[in-house]
Amino acid sequence: MIKGLRPLLLYFSPFTCFYMRLFFTAFQFLTIIPLPFRVTYKDGDMGRSMRWFPLVGLVLGALICGVDRLFGLILPQPLVAALLVAILAAVTGALHLDGLADVFDGFGARGDRERFLAVMKDSSTGAIGAVALVLALLLKYEAIVSLPAASRLGAIILFPAIARLSQVLMTVGSRRARSDGLGAHFVSTAGNLEVFIATLTLFAAAWFLSGVAGIIASLLVALFTGLSRWYFHHHLGGITGDIIGCISELGEIVALLAIISCNGRF
């Protein structure tokens, strides 16, 4: 049997290597967790890797779910929830939280398009950005504390993946508000195939982990992402990496609130 399977495995190995390379490219971009090997990039890999963003989100969700199961045995639930929020921020390098703060600083500037983009590009965080950051973390913490026991495990694994799908939906087909930055690179190299694979992966996981509540949460975040995309295209002429990160962070909160709202109804 092994000899018979060997040619088939050899035939598919280039495809396997290709998809594994894209997954690890996505993993390296979305996390600061070191890999025990080197990933060699090729032109366009960054954009194509977006097809596996929700899968990386599921890995992150499984990680914090394991922390929740382990420390939930010895620590009070509110403290465990704070630990989950802190670990998720740490393993992602607070990349998207930085984007959230920058975008809200842009809102606070109350200027034209150029002023908004200039404020977002500034490396310092203003008062409005800091307040938005604190409120977002507080909402995420309270939502995790409030998760029903029956749906807690599935929701914790799922909500980072839903937010990573929002990154894909925010990016593919969008215009670039700036020609530089990582956001511009993703916009120019990700396509409809990335949307299809990412969406299929996410909705299969949503159904398996949280049933109807997971599907509803995913749809609501997709709707929120679509409206946000329209807004930024209308007011800024496109999107940036900071905007993608901001919508991802808000998407995590929307996903958690949606799952909580569905408790006992489905």
SULRANOR-V595890 format. One line per field, one symbol per residue. ss: DSSP state (h for helix, s for strand, l for the rest). phi: phi as a letter, one per 40 degrees, with the letter a starting at -180 (. if undefined). psi: psi as a letter, one per 30 degrees, with the letter a starting at -180 (. if undefined). A space follows every 10 residues. Layout:
ss = ???
phi = ???
psi = ???
This chain:
ss = lhhhhhhhhh hhhhhhhhhh hhhhhhhhhh llllllllll llllhhhhhh hhhhhhhhhh hhhhhhhhhh hlllllhhhh hhhhhhhhhh hlllhhhhhh hhhhhhhhhl llhhhhhhhh hlllllhhhh hhhhhhhhhh hhhhhlllll lhhhhhhhhh hhhhhhhhhh hllllsllll lhhhhhhhhl lhhhhhhhhh hhhhhhhhhh hhhhhhhhhh hhhhhhhhhh hhhhhhllsl hhhhhhhhhh hhhhhhhhhh hlllll
phi = .ccccdcccc ccdccccccc cccccccccc bbccccacbc cbdgcdcccc cbdccccccc cccccccccc cccbbcddcc cccccccccc ccgfdccccc cccccccccf bcdccdcccc ccccbccccc cccccccccc ccccccccdc bccccccccc cccccccccc ccgccccbcb gcdcccdcbc bccccccccc cccccccccb gccccccccc cccdcccccd cccccbgibb cccdcccccc cccccccccc ccdgcb
psi = eeeefeeeee efeeeeeeee eeefeeeeef lgkkkglkkk llkfeeefff fgeeeeeeee eeefeeeeee fffflleeee eeeeeeeeee fgggefeeee eeefeeeffh aaeeeeeeee fkflkaeeee eeeeeeeeee eeeeefkkef geeeeeeeee eeefeeeeef ekfllkflfl leeeeeeffk afeeeeeeee eeeeeeeeeg beeeeeeeee eeeeeeeeee eeeeffgall eeeeeeeeee eeeeeeeeee ffkff.
